[in-house]
Amino acid sequence: MGEEWHEVGDRVYVRRHESYDLNVGLVVGEGHCLVLDTRMSHREAADLIEAIRRITGSPWTVVNSHSHFDHYFGNALFRPAEIWGHVRCAEEIERDGLEQRAKVAGFVPEDRRAEVEEVEIVPPDHTFTDSATLDIGGRVVHLRHFGLGHSSNDIVVHVPDAGVVFAGDLVEEGAPPAFSDSYPLDWPATTAAMLVELPEPVIVPGHGAVVGRDFVAGQQAELAAVAELARRAHVEGVRNLVKLFPYPEEVAREAIERAFLQLDDLSR
């Protein structure tokens, strides 16, 4: 895979990492840059900073795509820069960050435990609900929240002058979408809204290879099938339907569990 920067639009770069197959974005303007996501530890963030400095020496603004550990545990090393995220991203990190760190320390290999335990939890200090626009060295960059999906607080980074969209974990390449903290009934409409409102040709998923609109449209159709099958399973039972899901059974059952939580909330 190789952890080098790849320019996917004018001065818009992606660095794909072996660790969690995570993509980090870099948007370079005149005398300023934007960094999307900061990796899963201070040590990984230090590696990222070294890589950024091979592209630009400019100060940065940081954006967190959502509140999952592999996207924000490196935040502390980027201060005192502004860190942007959805309002629920900041709230969930403030509420759950220490618990999340303990959980991650419990499942990483033993030789990485200290690396996780030393992480300082730093939530975004600049937040928004639906949209925000940043000036990155004379370049306009839009932050958009289209709705619930992979998490409660996924945001999309739109770089219109380069024709690039960073979709975060709303889009997954190389593996099925991750449903553990998801809203399966909403996710299809959220992805559809992104496709309709942002007609850009280059879409960078949170993990995996850079894709185009056809790939995202296909994944949106799979997510719509998941939502419909989950609704049916809530009425008819899971046994005869689980093998109809477009993903492996373990993934399907996680999606079903999350969808059932949503449906049960609606029925209360």
Secondary structure, 3 states (H helix, E strand, C coil): CCCCEEEEECCEEEEECCHHHEEEEEEECCCCEEEECCCCCHHHHHHHHHHHCCCCCCCEEEECCCCCHHHHCCHHHHCCCCEEEEHHHHHHHHHHHHHHHHHHHHHCCHHHHHHHHCCCCCCCCEEECCEEEEEECCEEEEEECCCCCCCCCCCEEEEHHHCEEEEEEEEECCCCCCCCCCCCCCHHHHHHHHHHHCCCCEEEEEECCCECHHHHHHHHHHHHHHHHHHHHHHHHCCCCCHHHCCCCHHHHHHHHHHHHHHHHHHHC
